[in-house]
Amino acid sequence: MAKEYDGIKIFKFILFAAVGIFMFFVPITIDGKSTIPLDHIVNYIRAIPNYGPIYSGLIVTIGGILPFIDKTWNRDKTTTIFSFIKLLGIVFVFMAIFNRGPEFLMRDDVIPFIHQKIVISVTTIVPIGSIFLAFLVNYGLMEFIGVLMQPIMKPIWKTPGRSAIDAVASFVGSYSLALLITDRVYQEGKYTGKEAAIIATGFSTVSATFMIIVADTLDIMNHWLLYFWLTLIITFIVTALTARIYPLNKKPEVYYNNQEGSPEKLAKGNRFKMAYKEGMEAFDNAPTVVESVLDNFKSGIRLALSIGPLLMSIGVIGIVLAEYTPLFDIVGYIFYPFTLLARIPEPLLAAKANALSIAEMFLPALLVTETPIITKFLIAIVSVSEILFFSASIPCMMATEIPLTMKDYIIIWIERVVLSILIAAPILHLIF
């Protein structure tokens, strides 16, 4: 009887893991579009008549007024500022829904772009992704993968083996899915604050789908595989370096809310046997599928309510500053010595393009469409490897419990851009 039980348990473990892997990591082609099943589901939901305006209006409005309803808006100075910025998000979302507002805001690349391409997409994918997240994080797969990946993840990136799931989720899914996983696992006490901060700022990059759009814009799709693999390798090299320097190296090694935490056990002896044992232990202690799905879905809705108004407001503010003020021209001079040192063609233009990446990761590409291929390639790589941008990834991180401050985002962004330039440039000179 025990053997039969073990057999059923192993079958369920494999089945649940397969469901999670399939939904998040296996691109399938439907109606000529190749993407992960989760993205297909989101696209079908978004195709429902009037879904976008109604759903985004509700999420941004409720999310914007929630801090004032639950009286958390004045918890500290930062929370107060961002609570009022969320209210601005409500104004912007209604301008988007009714297509009314100042002409400079209603241009296709400002409010309509943020609303359609970012707010509706991210706030839909987070709750839907939460439903299937249970199969990835609750039933032993993360523990199983964690033991197997320990010898790679810990020495190189100073993160547990289970963070390999986050790294892959961002490249085949999106930063919002990866951050959803990171925040969930951090709150469960399986990552320390330092580990969660490294993972969020180091692995939560845009997906391969977004990379295709960048490559297409810069007319480098004929070098797609080179671009993809170079970007992947450079992003992870940069993460290994930023994990060892300020501010990430100073983050406390404590668990969420000072809980005891569940650190990964160091594997001894047969690694596969230990991976199996850890996976089965987690499976035994897991709640039922219904409980997991409902709990994760509630968390996903809460995260969407927090993210929605920030994406709408900060995204628009970032693009307006980039389009209508000299701010990013000035910021570009931070990177000018490095683009000059790296012998990038049109170094000042490349420096200014890199500065734009913190506003929105698409903007740098638009600035260098007529430049030599080395400049195009560098900007295409940096706009992905820098990871942090105000139109989406930073507001998503701010909505989580991961211990990062605004100062951290700015410093890590500068570090990632500089390191990406210095690592990518010599390789590009050798190739081109």
ABEGO torsion letter per residue (X at the ends): XAAAAAAAAAAAAAAAAAAAAAAAABBBBBGGBBBBAAAAAAAAAAABBGAAAAAAAAAAAAAAAAAAAAGAAAABAAAAAAAAAAAAAAAAAAAAAAGBEBAAAABAABAAAAAAAAAAAAAAAAAAAAAAAAAAAAAGAAAAAAAAAAAAAAAAAGBBAAAAAAAAAAAABBAAAAAAAAAAAAAAGABBAAAAAAAAAAABBBBAAAAAAAAAAAGAAAAAAAAAAAAAAAAAAAAAAAAABOAAAABBBBBBGGBAEBBBBBBBEBAAAAAAAAAAAAAAABBBAAAAAAAAAAAAAAAAAAAAAAAAAAAAAAAAAAAABAAAAAAAAAAAAAAAAAGBBGAAAAAAAAAAAAABAAAAAAAAAABBAAAAAAAAAAAAAAGBBAAAAAAAAAABABBBBAAAAAAAAAAAAAAAAAAAAAAAAAAX
